[in-house]
Amino acid sequence: MIRIWLWPVVIALLSILGLVAGLVSEGPGDWLSWAALAVPVVIGCHGLARGRAAKQSPNAAMARPANRG
């Protein structure tokens, strides 16, 4: 059960850390906020890119004509 919830909890904690750092601190806290809030965005974009690549792979393989030479 812990394996299922580990990464969503880590992402949630990073998001909370980034939001709190952005609200209460200046200077380095702003950088921490940007970094902590960028992690979920990067993970989401990576997941979307992998999903699209997986969808396109079978179609691209079927669209190519067989080389019978």
C-alpha contacts under 8 A as a table, 3 or more apart, distances in Angstrom:
res1	aa1	res2	aa2	distance
1	M	4	I	5.39
1	M	5	W	6.76
2	I	5	W	5.33
2	I	6	L	5.76
3	R	6	L	5.41
3	R	7	W	7.85
4	I	7	W	7.43
5	W	8	P	5.57
5	W	9	V	6.05
6	L	9	V	5.39
6	L	10	V	6.24
7	W	10	V	4.93
7	W	11	I	6.09
8	P	11	I	5.13
8	P	12	A	6.12
9	V	12	A	5.00
9	V	13	L	6.10
10	V	13	L	5.14
10	V	14	L	6.19
11	I	14	L	5.12
11	I	15	S	6.19
11	I	39	V	7.67
11	I	40	P	6.25
12	A	15	S	5.05
12	A	16	I	6.19
13	L	16	I	5.06
13	L	17	L	6.03
14	L	17	L	5.02
14	L	18	G	6.08
14	L	36	A	5.37
14	L	37	L	6.95
14	L	39	V	7.71
15	S	18	G	5.09
15	S	19	L	6.18
15	S	36	A	6.14
15	S	37	L	5.48
15	S	40	P	7.40
16	I	19	L	5.15
16	I	20	V	6.11
17	L	20	V	5.29
17	L	21	A	5.95
17	L	33	S	7.22
17	L	36	A	6.79
18	G	21	A	5.13
18	G	22	G	6.05
18	G	32	L	6.53
18	G	33	S	3.99
18	G	34	W	6.81
18	G	35	A	7.44
18	G	36	A	4.79
18	G	37	L	5.34
19	L	22	G	5.18
19	L	23	L	6.32
19	L	33	S	6.39
19	L	37	L	7.44
20	V	23	L	5.14
20	V	24	V	6.16
20	V	33	S	7.76
21	A	24	V	5.51
21	A	25	S	5.60
21	A	29	G	5.38
21	A	30	D	6.67
21	A	32	L	6.74
21	A	33	S	5.32
22	G	25	S	6.07
22	G	26	E	7.64
22	G	29	G	6.41
22	G	30	D	5.46
22	G	32	L	7.85
22	G	33	S	5.10
22	G	34	W	7.90
24	V	29	G	7.93
25	S	28	P	7.70
25	S	29	G	4.95
25	S	30	D	6.66
26	E	29	G	5.23
26	E	30	D	5.66
27	G	30	D	5.40
27	G	31	W	6.88
28	P	31	W	5.08
28	P	32	L	6.23
29	G	32	L	4.90
29	G	33	S	6.03
30	D	33	S	4.94
30	D	34	W	6.23
31	W	34	W	5.12
31	W	35	A	6.15
32	L	35	A	5.14
32	L	36	A	5.95
33	S	36	A	5.22
33	S	37	L	5.99
34	W	37	L	5.32
34	W	38	A	5.94
35	A	38	A	5.12
35	A	39	V	6.54
36	A	39	V	5.64
36	A	40	P	7.86
37	L	40	P	6.27
37	L	41	V	7.16
38	A	41	V	5.16
38	A	42	V	6.12
39	V	42	V	5.17
39	V	43	I	6.17
40	P	43	I	5.05
40	P	44	G	6.06
41	V	44	G	5.10
41	V	45	C	6.16
42	V	45	C	5.14
42	V	46	H	6.04
43	I	46	H	5.10
43	I	47	G	6.18
44	G	47	G	5.10
44	G	48	L	6.22
45	C	48	L	5.06
45	C	49	A	6.09
46	H	49	A	5.13
46	H	50	R	6.17
47	G	50	R	5.17
47	G	51	G	6.09
48	L	51	G	5.05
48	L	52	R	6.13
49	A	52	R	5.20
49	A	53	A	6.07
50	R	53	A	5.07
50	R	54	A	6.07
51	G	54	A	5.17
51	G	55	K	6.25
52	R	55	K	5.07
52	R	56	Q	6.15
53	A	56	Q	5.16
53	A	57	S	6.10
54	A	57	S	5.42
54	A	58	P	7.50
55	K	58	P	6.64
55	K	59	N	7.29
56	Q	59	N	5.33
56	Q	60	A	5.98
57	S	60	A	5.24
57	S	61	A	6.23
58	P	61	A	5.16
58	P	62	M	6.25
59	N	62	M	5.18
59	N	63	A	6.10
60	A	63	A	5.13
60	A	64	R	6.56
61	A	64	R	5.67
62	M	65	P	7.60
